[in-house]
């Protein structure tokens, strides 16, 4: 009986999609995931000419026929995770929503739902039972050939028999292969990067989180015959004992939906590690990113799903209490009520557990947390088609100056102490091809002991310098996705030998744009995130000279030490504690001087990447030395420099001529408190 209820609920939440002008034309299937929102496959829509040209759609479901439009699209590429689209109904109608799984492990027995067009020509509902027998990539679920998936069923839901939740989206028959293919529900994480079609952006800067939170609120608030949670609860009651039932999971998910999202995926994953007592093996693409994802990792734990889940929920409430006191208290109160149903000693263990290991996040409105542009921001002035000299661009420059001039940013960056998350890329020159590199990516979310290796190149495949932006694009996207937050982007540090300090990594950008609309993540790295260089030879325990020089610039006001040429290199050894060498010559002409600066312990150095010295120093050198001296004089601590340089680069990108002197300025920012570790010092493990 319970299986029949879930079958009816899934069928009634499944819709057919077609053009508005042809009501009996079937393009594909879809299903409601939240009130007014239909999920489907992108390939069922005519997006070949661009998502904006799909036009008006018609969605037909149980008891309604309503107009709709394409709201979000993940691209419609060949990979499963690219083949998702989200439609928005343009009328309010009564409908049911499927309940999406919060787990990432593949199911066994499944039923696919959708629509098809029989010989009569009138679309009708279809469903077929089968089993998932494998994976195709991180998000592809292969389906055994027990049933043939008809044309028109693509985009429909895939229901897990055992847990009574939708685990995927039917994609297609696999051409030339057995069975079919579905897109795992975890691929919905990709909606975070989805562009709104037409620029509406109703789901805000994180469409995935907004959609899933609306989904969880709907299911918690729906009672009566249309309650999916009640049907799931009956299914659980019919099976082996489960102390943590779907009704508990639904209530918890709805309460988690009221909290602000985690500061970053890495922050969430550290919290889960503390709750579990060991560090899980995170699959890169499937690592949890929101509170709900973390909750979905707990039900099979050996200590008992109820105990571990309540521990997790208490920890989430504790870290969120300064950001959302009322919502955190509501979650904490529910945990106490639910724990009261446990045997007395266990219930007390949950409610009296020491939470001191979980540090509360600071309030969202705290100014010091805002360092660098939010990932949600668009390019300043992007709504105007004007040139750099237009009024729109002039306003953008003025805005950048007002919130990010050298005089104003210093206090913000200094207050932040520059101790945010970091992504570091090691570039080790190949023995036989010195302009080709082996690479490794590290992350830090705090102090030196938080270092984690994330990715590395194959041992036998060095990458030429010109190819690095292409090869590193995807690994860096994943690393930034783990550490970036709405308030702060992770700093990018490039560690390489001094003879390669001429690399203009701040000009790197994603090699392929994801759309025609400008997006901050597609500007040069140096404009939207802090970008600095480090010396690859400085691994492991820092030398005493390095530590002393660092204390001088970190604890007091840094001062410029002009080094116009190698003839002045002797001044490096006698430089005062707060000295910052400033070189107007590029590394090709000042390599020995840079090496001497490193040998003298300097951890902060500024130099020009491009400067013509055919006839010696000239006006541009004077301009650089004056600009660097002014920058350092207005800086209370050197820890503010990475952000100040980012702001200068952003001003250059907005055609601010007063910042032009810094266009080719590079910064060595080599923090001995967080040295690049020897690989043997840190266990190689999955990202966390």
C-alpha positions as CSV (number, residue, x, y, z in Angstrom):
1,X,0.0,0.0,0.0
2,X,2.8,2.4,0.9
3,X,4.6,1.7,-2.5
4,X,1.3,2.5,-4.2
5,X,1.0,5.8,-2.4
6,X,4.5,6.8,-3.4
7,X,3.7,5.8,-7.0
8,X,0.7,8.0,-7.0
9,X,2.5,10.9,-5.5
10,X,5.4,10.7,-8.0
11,X,3.0,10.4,-10.9
12,X,1.1,13.4,-9.9
13,X,4.3,15.5,-9.4
14,X,5.5,14.5,-12.9
15,X,4.6,16.8,-15.8
16,X,4.9,17.0,-19.6
17,X,6.6,19.9,-21.3
18,X,6.0,21.4,-24.8
19,X,5.7,24.7,-26.7
20,X,3.0,27.0,-25.6
21,X,1.4,27.2,-29.0
22,X,1.1,23.4,-29.5
23,X,-0.6,21.9,-26.4
24,X,-0.4,18.3,-27.6
25,X,3.3,18.4,-28.6
26,X,5.5,16.5,-26.2
27,X,9.1,17.7,-25.9
28,X,9.9,15.9,-22.7
29,X,9.0,15.3,-19.1
30,X,9.8,17.1,-15.8
31,X,8.7,17.2,-12.2
32,X,8.0,19.6,-9.4
33,X,10.9,20.0,-6.9
34,X,9.5,23.1,-5.1
35,X,6.3,25.2,-5.4
36,X,6.2,26.5,-9.0
37,X,9.6,25.0,-10.0
38,X,9.9,22.2,-12.5
39,X,13.2,20.3,-13.0
40,X,13.9,18.7,-16.4
41,X,16.7,17.8,-18.8
42,X,18.1,20.7,-20.8
43,X,18.2,18.6,-24.0
44,X,14.4,18.3,-24.2
45,X,14.3,22.1,-24.9
46,X,15.4,23.8,-28.1
47,X,18.4,25.6,-26.6
48,X,20.6,25.3,-29.6
49,X,20.2,29.0,-30.4
50,X,20.6,30.0,-26.8
51,X,18.5,29.6,-23.6
52,X,17.0,33.1,-24.1
53,X,15.4,31.9,-27.4
54,X,13.6,28.9,-26.0
55,X,10.4,30.9,-25.9
56,X,7.1,30.3,-24.1
57,X,6.4,26.8,-22.7
58,X,3.4,24.9,-21.6
59,X,3.5,22.5,-18.6
60,X,0.7,20.0,-18.3
61,X,0.2,18.1,-15.0
62,X,-2.4,16.5,-12.8
63,X,-5.4,18.8,-13.0
64,X,-3.7,21.8,-14.6
65,X,-2.2,23.2,-17.8
66,X,-0.1,26.3,-17.2
67,X,2.3,28.6,-19.0
68,X,6.0,28.4,-18.0
69,X,9.4,29.7,-19.0
70,X,13.0,28.6,-18.8
71,X,14.5,30.1,-15.6
72,X,17.9,28.4,-15.2
73,X,20.0,26.2,-17.5
74,X,23.3,24.4,-16.8
75,X,24.3,24.4,-20.5
76,X,22.9,21.3,-22.1
77,X,26.3,19.7,-22.7
78,X,27.0,16.0,-23.2
79,X,27.9,15.3,-19.6
80,X,25.0,14.4,-17.2
81,X,25.6,17.3,-14.8
82,X,25.3,19.7,-17.7
83,X,21.9,18.4,-18.9
84,X,19.7,20.1,-16.3
85,X,17.2,23.0,-16.6
86,X,14.8,24.6,-14.2
87,X,11.4,25.9,-15.4
88,X,9.3,28.5,-13.6
89,X,5.5,28.4,-13.8
90,X,3.9,31.7,-14.6
91,X,0.6,30.9,-12.8
92,X,-0.1,29.6,-9.3
93,X,-1.5,26.1,-9.5
94,X,-2.1,23.4,-6.9
95,X,0.5,20.6,-7.3
96,X,2.6,18.1,-5.4
97,X,6.4,18.1,-5.2
98,X,8.7,15.1,-5.2
99,X,11.0,14.6,-2.2
100,X,14.6,14.6,-3.2
101,X,17.2,12.4,-1.6
102,X,19.8,14.1,0.6
103,X,22.2,11.2,0.0
104,X,24.9,10.7,-2.6
105,X,25.2,6.8,-2.6
106,X,23.5,5.1,-5.6
107,X,20.2,3.3,-5.2
108,X,19.3,-0.3,-6.3
109,X,15.7,-0.8,-7.2
110,X,14.1,2.2,-9.1
111,X,11.1,3.3,-11.0
112,X,11.3,5.9,-13.8
113,X,8.4,8.2,-14.5
114,X,7.6,10.3,-17.5
115,X,5.4,10.9,-20.5
116,X,5.4,9.4,-24.0
117,X,3.5,9.9,-27.3
118,X,1.8,6.6,-28.4
119,X,0.5,5.9,-31.9
120,X,-2.7,7.7,-31.2
121,X,-0.7,10.9,-30.9
122,X,-2.0,12.1,-27.6
123,X,0.7,12.1,-24.8
124,X,0.1,9.8,-21.9
125,X,1.9,8.9,-18.7
126,X,4.6,6.2,-18.6
127,X,6.6,4.4,-15.9
128,X,9.0,1.5,-15.8
129,X,10.8,-0.4,-13.0
130,X,14.4,-1.4,-13.2
131,X,17.7,-1.3,-11.2
132,X,20.7,1.0,-11.1
133,X,23.7,-1.1,-12.0
134,X,26.5,1.4,-12.0
135,X,27.8,4.9,-12.5
136,X,28.9,6.8,-15.6
137,X,31.1,9.6,-14.3
138,X,30.4,11.4,-11.0
139,X,26.7,12.1,-11.7
140,X,25.6,9.5,-14.2
141,X,23.4,6.6,-13.0
142,X,23.2,3.6,-15.4
143,X,19.9,1.7,-15.5
144,X,19.6,-1.9,-16.4
145,X,17.7,-2.8,-19.6
146,X,14.6,-4.2,-17.9
147,X,12.5,-1.5,-19.4
148,X,12.9,0.6,-22.5
149,X,12.8,4.3,-21.8
150,X,10.5,5.9,-24.5
151,X,11.0,9.1,-26.3
152,X,9.4,11.9,-24.2
153,X,10.3,10.4,-20.8
154,X,13.6,12.3,-20.6
155,X,13.5,14.8,-17.7
156,X,11.2,12.6,-15.5
157,X,12.0,11.5,-11.9
158,X,13.8,8.3,-10.8
159,X,12.3,7.0,-7.6
160,X,14.4,4.9,-5.1
161,X,12.1,2.0,-3.9
162,X,14.0,1.4,-0.7
163,X,14.0,5.0,0.7
164,X,11.0,6.4,-1.1
165,X,12.9,9.5,-2.4
166,X,13.7,10.7,-5.9
167,X,17.4,10.0,-6.6
168,X,17.8,11.2,-10.2
169,X,16.4,12.6,-13.4
170,X,15.8,10.3,-16.4
171,X,18.2,11.3,-19.2
172,X,18.0,8.9,-22.1
173,X,18.4,5.5,-23.5
174,X,22.1,4.9,-23.9
175,X,22.9,4.9,-27.6
176,X,24.5,1.6,-28.6
177,X,24.5,0.3,-25.0
178,X,22.2,-1.6,-22.7
179,X,19.6,0.2,-20.5
180,X,19.4,3.9,-19.9
181,X,21.1,6.8,-18.1
182,X,19.9,9.1,-15.4
183,X,21.4,12.2,-13.8
184,X,22.0,11.8,-10.0
185,X,20.1,14.3,-7.9
186,X,23.5,15.4,-6.5
187,X,24.1,17.1,-9.8
188,X,21.7,19.8,-8.7
189,X,24.6,21.3,-6.8
190,X,25.6,22.7,-10.3
191,X,22.7,25.2,-10.0
192,X,25.0,27.2,-7.8
193,X,26.8,28.3,-10.9
194,X,23.8,28.5,-13.2
195,X,23.0,31.8,-14.9
196,X,19.4,33.0,-14.7
197,X,17.9,33.1,-18.2
198,X,16.8,36.6,-19.0
199,X,18.6,37.9,-16.0
200,X,15.7,37.5,-13.6
201,X,17.5,35.6,-10.9
202,X,14.5,34.9,-8.7
203,X,16.5,32.3,-6.7
204,X,19.2,34.8,-5.7
205,X,23.0,34.3,-5.8
206,X,22.8,30.6,-4.8
207,X,19.9,29.1,-6.8
208,X,20.6,25.6,-5.4
209,X,20.3,26.5,-1.8
210,X,17.2,28.6,-2.4
211,X,15.5,25.8,-4.4
212,X,16.3,23.1,-1.9
213,X,15.2,25.2,1.1
214,X,11.9,25.9,-0.6
215,X,11.6,22.1,-1.2
216,X,12.3,21.3,2.4
217,X,9.8,23.9,3.7
218,X,7.1,22.6,1.4
219,X,7.5,19.0,2.5
220,X,7.6,19.8,6.2
221,X,4.5,21.9,5.9
222,X,2.4,19.5,3.8
223,X,0.1,17.2,5.6
224,X,-2.8,15.0,4.7
225,X,-3.0,12.6,1.7
226,X,-0.5,14.6,-0.3
227,X,2.2,14.3,2.4
228,X,5.2,12.6,0.8
229,X,6.9,12.4,4.2
230,X,4.0,10.5,5.7
231,X,4.3,7.9,2.9
232,X,8.0,7.7,3.5
233,X,7.5,7.2,7.2
234,X,5.1,4.3,6.5
235,X,7.7,2.8,4.2
236,X,10.3,3.0,6.9
237,X,7.9,1.5,9.5
238,X,7.4,-1.5,7.2
239,X,11.1,-2.2,7.0
240,X,13.8,-2.9,9.7
241,X,13.9,-0.7,12.7
242,X,15.1,2.9,11.9
243,X,15.5,5.2,14.9
244,X,15.8,8.2,12.6
245,X,12.7,8.3,10.5
246,X,11.8,10.4,7.5
247,X,9.5,12.6,9.6
248,X,12.6,13.4,11.7
249,X,14.7,14.1,8.7
250,X,12.0,16.4,7.2
251,X,11.6,18.4,10.3
252,X,15.4,18.8,10.7
253,X,15.7,19.8,7.0
254,X,13.0,22.4,7.4
255,X,14.8,23.9,10.4
256,X,18.2,23.8,8.7
257,X,16.5,25.7,5.8
258,X,15.9,28.7,8.0
259,X,19.6,29.1,8.9
260,X,22.1,31.1,6.8
261,X,24.2,28.7,4.7
262,X,27.7,27.6,5.9
263,X,30.5,30.1,5.5
264,X,32.1,27.7,3.0
265,X,32.0,24.0,2.1
266,X,35.3,23.5,3.9
267,X,33.8,24.9,7.1
268,X,30.9,22.5,6.9
269,X,33.1,19.5,6.1
270,X,35.3,20.3,9.2
271,X,32.2,20.4,11.3
272,X,31.1,17.0,10.0
273,X,34.5,15.6,10.7
274,X,34.3,16.7,14.3
275,X,30.9,15.2,14.7
276,X,31.9,11.8,13.3
277,X,35.3,11.8,15.0
278,X,37.2,11.1,11.9
279,X,37.6,12.6,8.5
280,X,35.3,11.1,5.8
281,X,36.6,10.4,2.3
282,X,35.0,13.2,0.3
283,X,34.4,12.5,-3.4
284,X,35.4,15.8,-5.0
285,X,32.1,16.6,-6.8
286,X,29.8,15.1,-4.2
287,X,31.3,16.8,-1.1
288,X,28.6,18.4,1.1
289,X,28.1,22.1,0.6
290,X,25.0,23.0,2.6
291,X,23.6,22.0,6.0
292,X,21.2,19.6,4.4
293,X,24.0,17.8,2.6
294,X,25.8,17.2,5.8
295,X,22.6,15.8,7.4
296,X,22.4,13.3,4.6
297,X,25.8,11.9,5.4
298,X,24.8,10.6,8.8
299,X,22.0,8.0,8.8
300,X,24.2,4.9,8.3
301,X,26.6,5.8,11.1
302,X,27.5,2.9,13.5
303,X,26.7,5.0,16.6
304,X,23.1,5.3,15.6
305,X,21.5,7.7,13.1
306,X,19.4,9.5,15.8
307,X,22.4,10.2,18.1
308,X,24.7,11.3,15.4
309,X,22.1,13.4,13.6
310,X,21.1,15.2,16.8
311,X,24.8,15.8,17.6
312,X,25.2,17.3,14.1
313,X,22.1,19.5,14.5
314,X,23.2,20.8,17.8
315,X,26.6,21.6,16.4
316,X,25.0,23.5,13.4
317,X,22.8,25.4,15.8
318,X,25.8,26.3,17.9
319,X,28.0,27.6,15.1
320,X,25.0,29.6,13.7
321,X,23.7,31.2,16.8
322,X,25.5,34.6,16.3
323,X,24.3,34.8,12.7
324,X,20.7,33.8,13.3
325,X,19.9,33.6,17.0
326,X,16.1,32.9,16.7
327,X,16.5,30.2,14.0
328,X,19.4,28.5,15.8
329,X,17.4,28.4,19.1
330,X,14.4,26.9,17.2
331,X,16.7,24.1,16.0
332,X,18.3,23.6,19.4
333,X,14.8,23.4,21.0
334,X,13.7,20.8,18.5
335,X,16.8,18.8,19.2
336,X,16.0,18.8,23.0
337,X,12.4,17.7,22.3
338,X,13.6,14.9,20.0
339,X,16.4,13.8,22.4
340,X,13.8,13.5,25.2
341,X,12.3,10.5,23.2
342,X,15.6,8.6,23.5
343,X,16.5,6.4,26.5
344,X,17.3,8.8,29.4
345,X,21.1,8.4,29.6
346,X,21.5,8.8,25.8
347,X,19.2,11.8,25.7
348,X,21.2,13.5,28.4
349,X,24.4,12.7,26.5
350,X,23.0,14.5,23.4
351,X,21.7,17.6,25.2
352,X,24.6,18.0,27.6
353,X,27.4,17.4,25.1
354,X,30.1,20.0,25.3
355,X,29.9,22.3,22.3
356,X,33.2,24.2,22.9
357,X,34.9,22.5,20.0
358,X,32.5,24.3,17.6
359,X,33.3,27.9,17.3
360,X,30.3,30.1,16.5
361,X,30.6,32.0,13.2
362,X,30.6,35.8,13.6
363,X,27.5,37.8,12.6
364,X,27.0,38.3,8.9
365,X,27.0,42.1,9.3
366,X,30.5,42.2,10.7
367,X,32.5,44.6,8.4
368,X,35.8,42.9,8.9
369,X,34.5,39.8,7.1
370,X,34.0,41.7,3.9
371,X,37.3,41.4,2.0
372,X,37.1,41.4,-1.7
373,X,34.0,41.4,-3.9
374,X,31.2,38.9,-3.1
375,X,30.9,36.1,-5.6
376,X,27.3,37.3,-6.0
377,X,28.3,40.6,-7.4
378,X,28.3,41.4,-11.1
379,X,30.8,43.6,-12.8
380,X,30.4,47.2,-11.8
381,X,28.7,49.0,-14.7
382,X,27.9,45.7,-16.5
383,X,24.3,46.9,-17.0
384,X,25.6,49.6,-19.4
385,X,27.0,49.1,-22.8
386,X,29.2,52.1,-22.4
387,X,33.0,52.2,-23.0
388,X,35.6,52.7,-20.3
389,X,35.1,56.4,-20.7
390,X,31.4,56.4,-20.4
391,X,29.4,57.8,-17.5
392,X,28.7,54.3,-16.3
393,X,32.3,53.4,-16.2
394,X,33.2,56.6,-14.4
395,X,30.6,55.8,-11.8
396,X,32.1,52.4,-11.4
397,X,35.6,53.9,-10.9
398,X,34.2,56.3,-8.3
399,X,32.5,53.5,-6.5
400,X,35.7,51.4,-6.5
401,X,37.6,54.4,-5.1
402,X,35.0,55.0,-2.4
403,X,34.9,51.5,-1.1
404,X,38.4,50.3,-2.1
405,X,40.9,53.1,-2.5
406,X,44.3,52.6,-1.0
407,X,43.4,55.0,1.8
408,X,40.2,53.2,2.8
409,X,40.8,49.5,2.2
410,X,43.7,49.3,4.5
411,X,41.7,49.5,7.6
412,X,39.3,46.8,6.4
413,X,42.0,44.4,5.3
414,X,44.1,45.0,8.4
415,X,41.1,44.3,10.6
416,X,40.6,41.0,8.7
417,X,44.3,40.2,9.5
418,X,44.4,38.5,6.0
419,X,44.0,35.1,7.7
420,X,41.2,33.9,5.4
421,X,41.2,30.7,3.3
422,X,44.1,30.2,0.8
423,X,44.6,28.1,-2.3
424,X,48.2,27.5,-3.2
425,X,49.6,26.2,-6.5
426,X,53.1,24.7,-6.6
427,X,54.8,24.9,-9.9
428,X,57.9,22.7,-10.1
429,X,59.9,23.0,-13.4
430,X,60.5,19.8,-15.2
431,X,64.1,18.6,-15.2
432,X,64.2,18.4,-19.0
433,X,61.8,21.2,-19.9
434,X,62.4,24.1,-17.6
435,X,59.5,26.1,-19.0
436,X,57.1,23.2,-18.4
437,X,55.8,22.5,-14.9
438,X,54.5,19.8,-12.6
439,X,51.8,21.2,-10.4
440,X,50.2,20.5,-7.0
441,X,47.3,22.4,-5.3
442,X,47.1,22.9,-1.6
443,X,44.5,24.6,0.6
444,X,44.5,26.2,4.0
445,X,41.4,27.4,5.8
446,X,43.4,28.7,8.7
447,X,46.7,28.0,10.4
448,X,49.6,25.8,9.1
449,X,48.1,22.6,10.5
450,X,45.0,23.0,8.2
451,X,47.0,22.3,5.0
452,X,45.4,19.8,2.7
453,X,46.7,18.6,-0.7
454,X,43.8,18.8,-3.2
455,X,45.1,17.8,-6.6
456,X,48.3,17.3,-8.6
457,X,49.5,16.7,-12.1
458,X,50.4,13.2,-13.4
459,X,54.1,12.6,-12.8
460,X,55.0,12.2,-16.4
461,X,53.0,15.1,-17.9
462,X,54.6,18.5,-17.3
463,X,52.5,21.4,-18.6
464,X,54.0,24.3,-20.6
465,X,53.6,27.7,-19.0
466,X,51.1,28.9,-21.6
467,X,48.9,25.8,-21.0
468,X,48.7,26.2,-17.2
469,X,45.5,28.4,-17.2
470,X,43.7,25.8,-19.2
471,X,45.0,22.7,-17.3
472,X,44.4,24.3,-13.9
473,X,41.0,25.8,-14.7
474,X,38.9,22.9,-13.4
475,X,41.1,22.0,-10.4
476,X,41.1,25.6,-9.3
477,X,37.3,25.9,-9.7
478,X,36.9,23.0,-7.4
479,X,39.3,24.4,-4.9
480,X,37.7,27.8,-4.9
481,X,34.3,26.2,-4.7
482,X,35.3,24.6,-1.4
483,X,36.7,27.7,0.2
484,X,35.0,30.8,-1.3
485,X,32.2,32.3,0.8
486,X,29.7,35.0,0.1
487,X,31.9,37.4,2.1
488,X,35.3,36.4,1.0
489,X,37.1,34.7,-1.8
490,X,40.1,32.5,-1.1
491,X,43.5,34.0,-1.9
492,X,45.5,32.4,-4.7
493,X,49.2,31.9,-4.0
494,X,51.5,30.7,-6.7
495,X,54.7,29.0,-5.4
496,X,57.5,28.7,-7.9
497,X,61.3,29.2,-8.2
498,X,62.6,32.8,-8.2
499,X,63.7,32.5,-11.9
500,X,60.1,32.2,-12.9
501,X,58.8,35.2,-10.9
502,X,57.9,36.9,-14.2
503,X,54.7,34.9,-14.4
504,X,51.7,37.2,-14.6
505,X,49.3,34.9,-12.8
506,X,47.1,37.8,-11.8
507,X,46.1,38.1,-15.5
508,X,44.9,34.4,-15.7
509,X,41.2,33.9,-16.1
510,X,38.9,31.0,-16.9
511,X,39.7,30.1,-20.5
512,X,36.1,29.6,-21.6
513,X,33.2,32.0,-20.6
514,X,30.1,30.3,-19.4
515,X,27.7,32.9,-21.0
516,X,27.4,36.2,-22.7
517,X,26.7,38.1,-19.6
518,X,29.8,39.4,-17.7
519,X,30.5,37.5,-14.5
520,X,33.0,38.4,-11.8
521,X,34.6,35.0,-11.8
522,X,35.5,35.4,-15.5
523,X,37.6,38.5,-14.9
524,X,41.3,38.2,-14.5
525,X,42.1,36.5,-11.1
526,X,43.9,39.5,-9.8
527,X,40.8,41.7,-10.1
528,X,38.4,39.6,-8.1
529,X,40.6,37.7,-5.7
530,X,44.0,38.3,-3.9
531,X,46.8,36.9,-6.0
532,X,50.4,36.7,-4.7
533,X,53.7,34.8,-5.3
534,X,55.7,32.6,-3.0
535,X,59.2,31.0,-3.3
536,X,59.0,27.3,-3.9
537,X,62.4,26.6,-2.2
538,X,61.0,27.9,1.2
539,X,59.4,24.6,2.3
540,X,59.0,23.3,5.8
541,X,60.5,24.9,8.9
542,X,61.2,28.6,8.3
543,X,64.7,30.1,8.8
544,X,65.2,32.5,11.7
545,X,65.9,35.5,9.3
546,X,62.6,34.9,7.5
547,X,60.7,34.9,10.8
548,X,62.3,38.0,12.1
549,X,61.7,39.9,8.8
550,X,58.1,38.8,8.8
551,X,57.5,40.1,12.4
552,X,58.9,43.4,11.3
553,X,56.4,44.0,8.5
554,X,53.5,42.2,10.2
555,X,53.6,44.0,13.5
556,X,54.7,47.4,12.4
557,X,54.2,49.8,9.5
558,X,56.0,48.5,6.4
559,X,58.3,51.0,4.6
560,X,59.5,50.9,1.0
561,X,63.2,50.1,0.4
562,X,63.8,51.2,-3.2
563,X,66.2,48.9,-5.1
564,X,66.6,50.5,-8.6
565,X,69.2,47.9,-9.7
566,X,71.6,45.2,-8.5
567,X,74.0,47.9,-7.6
568,X,71.8,48.7,-4.6
569,X,71.4,45.1,-3.5
570,X,73.9,45.6,-0.7
571,X,71.3,47.6,1.1
572,X,69.1,44.5,1.5
573,X,71.1,43.1,4.4
574,X,71.0,46.4,6.4
575,X,67.3,47.1,5.7
576,X,65.3,48.0,8.9
577,X,62.8,45.4,10.3
578,X,59.8,46.8,8.5
579,X,61.6,47.2,5.1
580,X,59.8,46.0,1.9
581,X,62.2,45.9,-1.1
582,X,60.7,47.6,-4.2
583,X,62.3,46.7,-7.5
584,X,61.4,48.6,-10.7
585,X,63.2,46.1,-12.9
586,X,61.4,42.9,-14.0
587,X,62.7,39.5,-12.9
588,X,64.7,39.0,-16.1
589,X,66.9,41.9,-15.1
590,X,66.7,41.5,-11.3
591,X,66.8,37.8,-10.7
592,X,70.0,37.9,-8.6
593,X,68.6,40.8,-6.5
594,X,65.4,38.9,-5.8
595,X,67.5,35.9,-4.8
596,X,69.5,38.0,-2.4
597,X,66.3,39.5,-0.9
598,X,65.0,35.9,-0.2
599,X,68.4,35.0,1.3
600,X,68.2,38.0,3.6
601,X,64.8,36.7,4.9
602,X,62.4,39.1,3.2
603,X,58.9,37.7,3.0
604,X,57.3,40.7,1.3
605,X,58.7,42.2,-1.9
606,X,57.2,44.3,-4.6
607,X,58.5,44.4,-8.2
608,X,57.5,45.4,-11.7
609,X,56.7,42.6,-14.2
610,X,57.2,44.8,-17.2
611,X,59.6,47.8,-17.5
612,X,61.9,48.9,-20.2
613,X,65.4,49.8,-18.9
614,X,67.2,50.0,-22.2
615,X,68.4,53.5,-21.2
616,X,68.2,52.9,-17.4
617,X,65.5,54.1,-15.0
618,X,63.0,56.6,-16.2
619,X,59.8,58.4,-15.2
620,X,57.9,55.1,-15.0
621,X,60.3,53.8,-12.4
622,X,59.9,57.0,-10.4
623,X,56.1,56.6,-10.6
624,X,56.3,53.0,-9.4
625,X,58.6,53.8,-6.5
626,X,56.4,56.8,-5.5
627,X,53.3,54.7,-5.8
628,X,54.7,51.8,-3.8
629,X,56.0,54.1,-1.1
630,X,52.6,55.7,-0.7
631,X,50.9,52.3,-0.6
632,X,53.2,51.1,2.1
633,X,53.1,54.3,4.1
634,X,49.3,54.0,4.3
635,X,49.4,50.4,5.4
636,X,49.5,49.6,9.1
637,X,50.4,46.0,8.7
638,X,51.8,44.1,5.7
639,X,49.0,41.5,6.1
640,X,46.7,44.1,4.4
641,X,48.9,44.2,1.2
642,X,47.3,41.3,-0.7
643,X,43.9,43.0,-0.5
644,X,45.2,46.4,-1.2
645,X,46.9,45.2,-4.3
646,X,43.7,43.5,-5.5
647,X,41.8,46.7,-5.1
648,X,44.5,48.5,-7.1
649,X,44.1,45.9,-9.9
650,X,40.4,46.3,-9.8
651,X,40.7,50.1,-10.2
652,X,43.1,49.5,-13.2
653,X,40.5,47.2,-14.8
654,X,37.9,50.1,-14.4
655,X,40.2,52.5,-16.3
656,X,41.2,54.4,-13.1
657,X,44.4,56.2,-14.4
658,X,45.5,57.1,-10.8
659,X,46.1,53.4,-10.2
660,X,47.8,52.7,-13.6
661,X,51.2,52.6,-12.0
662,X,50.3,49.3,-10.3
663,X,49.1,47.5,-13.5
664,X,52.2,45.3,-13.7
665,X,53.0,45.2,-9.9
666,X,53.8,41.8,-8.4
667,X,53.8,40.9,-4.7
668,X,55.8,38.3,-2.9
669,X,53.8,37.4,0.1
670,X,55.6,34.5,1.8
671,X,54.1,33.9,5.2
672,X,56.5,31.8,7.4
673,X,53.7,31.0,9.8
674,X,52.1,29.0,7.0
675,X,55.0,27.5,5.0
676,X,54.4,25.2,2.1
677,X,54.8,21.8,3.6
678,X,56.8,18.9,2.3
679,X,54.4,16.4,0.9
680,X,55.5,13.8,3.4
681,X,54.4,16.1,6.2
682,X,50.7,16.0,5.3
683,X,48.8,12.8,4.5
684,X,47.4,12.8,1.0
685,X,43.6,12.6,1.3
686,X,40.5,13.7,-0.4
687,X,39.5,17.4,-0.1
688,X,38.0,18.4,3.2
